[in-house]
Amino acid sequence: MDKALILLTFAGALLALIFAFVTARKVLGFSEGTEKMKKISLSIRQGANAYLKRQYKIVVVFFGVMFVILGVMAYAGLLTPYVPFAFVTGGFFSALSGFVGMKIATLANSRTANACREGLNRGLRVAFSSGSVMGFTVVGLGLLDISVWFFLLKFVFSLSNEAISSAMLTFGMGASSMALFARVGGGVFTKAADVGADLVGKVEAGIPEDDPRNPAVIADNVGDNVGDVAGMGADLYESYVGSIISASALGVAALHNLAAMALPMLLAAIGVICSILGTFLVRTKEGASQKQLLSALSRGTNFSAIVIAIVALPVVYYVLGKDNWTVYFAILAGLVAGVLIGQATEYFTSDSYKPTKKLASTSETGTATIIISGLSVGMLSTLLPIVIVAVCVLVAYYVSGGAADASMGLYGIALAAVGMLSTLGITLATDAYGPVADNAGGIAQMAGLDKEVRERTDALDSLGNTTAATGKGFAIGSAALTALALMASYIDKVNTIDGGMAKIANLNITNPTVLVGLFIGACLPFVFAALTMNSVGRAAQSVVKEVRRQFKEIKGLMEGEADADYTSCVDICTKASLREMILPTIVAVVVPIIVGIVLGCSGVVGMLAGATASGFLMAVFMSNSGGAWDNAKKYIESGVHGGKGSDNHKAAVVGDTVGDPFKDTAGPAINILIKLLSMVSIVFAALIVNFSIL
């Protein structure tokens, strides 16, 4: 049965990749539109490709250095010899996920714009199909990486289950490292371009969004792809893989058998089938409202969640037997929590509901009030996700038998995270389609298409803002559950190392090393957010100066008689983002090691607990504030509160500009941070046990 479970996981990976390939062929079968549309799309594609090429050159150096460090540790007997290679493959597949998603997104943008010339439903289908390519590539590559490594380590190299889980956690560290580079670098690029384009173009020059006269317009559209597609793909690959391998590691600790280790992989493979079925239900009618468009996407995701909730019960019973089948309810708790977090995020960020409508109305009294209200909405929005995750953790722990056996309870919490991400294929499709729709709107504007085409792309784009916010909330919720599971894996890992049990014996909050670690961990998300926000600010200043310079020095630009120099803005964003992504990533890797060496294993546990608690809150607050500001601006642009060009609109643009780095740079990157801290701590556990000061 053991081999069969792994082969089924491998089959799920192949099915996801085949579906992604077939869907990509379907997307490429649509027309790109006019020659002007093709030219604009090509410029965006070239800019995105150039950025990723330069980013990967820097990332290769980092991975090369880490490979050597891990290799030395393996040679010294602190790690298994497979760990350095697992680290590299995790980073490679994380990068590949983002690259494939970006490739299809830059090929689908003009096709979506052209499809919107025919109708709203056709535009939705093209954009959603391109998002599906991204979603199923991520889950396919994730399951492929996991199943191949698992098969090799177990059935070729004959490692113990404990050694297998240790090696697999390492490629989770590789995936997290790559995801952080992609999220921070892409986030800085896209928001620097966005801020420059909006502040100078919309507010100062008074020209429409995506106006071809704006020198930053191509950089803005490139940023949507390198940040919201390539960055998000690497991010959610890491979330997906991290949840599965942490659950597998705790399955070994709880039941000491291969079936418990393979169950999370099998659930993910079944989730692929459920997600594929759900994609066929996503369609809408012409002239659909935002609520109707949202219902079209929700229909697919909810159907997938319901199907896997039904199928998971017999699967768990068959794999774990009648003595442990109650962990099914932990999986169900994760599924329900994911849906509820999505609905809570939607309520606070969609312009169909009161919070965002009320936020838009605060623009009547100026910029300051919309900023204050946006911060308030974000802070208040943290309450429901915290309650949902707390209830999910308690339910998952106790239904899995945590009262009698703590290791089973922790396994249940990890399985809840797997349940939440089991239908990631379609969930990510609804998220990844947003940047494609955004690009389509830009192409429609720059190519001078009919007004009704831009109205359709704007409707899809506004929906994309909501689904993106929902997707971020979903990813952050799963990150919190996975981080808890990884923290348990760290404690278990330390206990298996000679001398480790004594080093981690006292985890009482009154232990000063735990308390100091807790404060350091709680501070880390704030420092990390500050670094990334400052990075966006510095890069945006360069773009603003360049756009102002071109408006001033290029004669005839504002009259439409001369062309803007788009390349210079793309180049500024590329150089700035690549420079700024390095420090936050190094902080995330180095701090756990320093804390471990100085404070010992107990201090690391405190640090992980503090970072998880404050990081979860910070990530939700920043993502939801940014999403609410963005949709408040879109709501005003629909014609309320003075509409486009009014003073209210200008105030909303400033609010959206503040919110951009909140929701697309700092917020999403924090959920990677809290998992990477745990991954690094686990990988370097032996080093900390042997060389810590306290």
Buried (B, 14 or more C-beta within 10 A) or exposed (E): EEEEBBEBBBBBBBBBBEBBBEBBEBBBEBEBBBEBBBBBBEBBBBBBBBBBEBBBEBBEEBBEEBBEEBBEBBEEEBBBEBBBBBBBBBBBBBBBBBBBBBBBBBBBBBBBBBBBBBBBBBBBBBBBBBBBBBBBBBBBBBBBBBBBBBBBBBEEBEBEBBBBBBBBBBBBBBBBBBBBBBBBBBBBBBBBBBBBBBBBBBBBBEBBBBBBBBBBBBBBBBBBBBBBBBBBBBBBBBBBBBBBBBBBBBBBBBBEBBBBBBBBBBBBBBBBBBBBBBBEBBBBEEEBEBEBBBEBBBBBBBBBBBBBBEBBBEBBBEBBEEEBBBBBBBBBBBBBBBBBBBBBBBBBBBBBBEBBBBBBBBBEEBBEBBBEBBBBBBBBBBEBBBEBBEBBBBBBBBBBBBEEEBBBBBBBBBBBBBBBBBBBBBBBBBBBBBBBBBBBBBBBBBBEBEEEBBBBBBBBBBBBBBBBBBBBBBBBBBBBBBBBBBBBBBBBBBBEBEEBEEBBEEBEEEBEBBBBBBEBBBBBBEBBBEBBBBBBBBBBBBBBEBBBBBBEEBEEBBEEEEEBBBBBBBBBBBBBBBBBBBBBBEBBBEBBBEBBBBBBBBBBBBBBBBBBBBBBBBBBBBBBBBBBBBBBBBBBBBEBBBEBEBEBBBBBBBBBBBBBBBBBBBBBBBBBBBBBBBBBBBBBBBBBBBEBEB
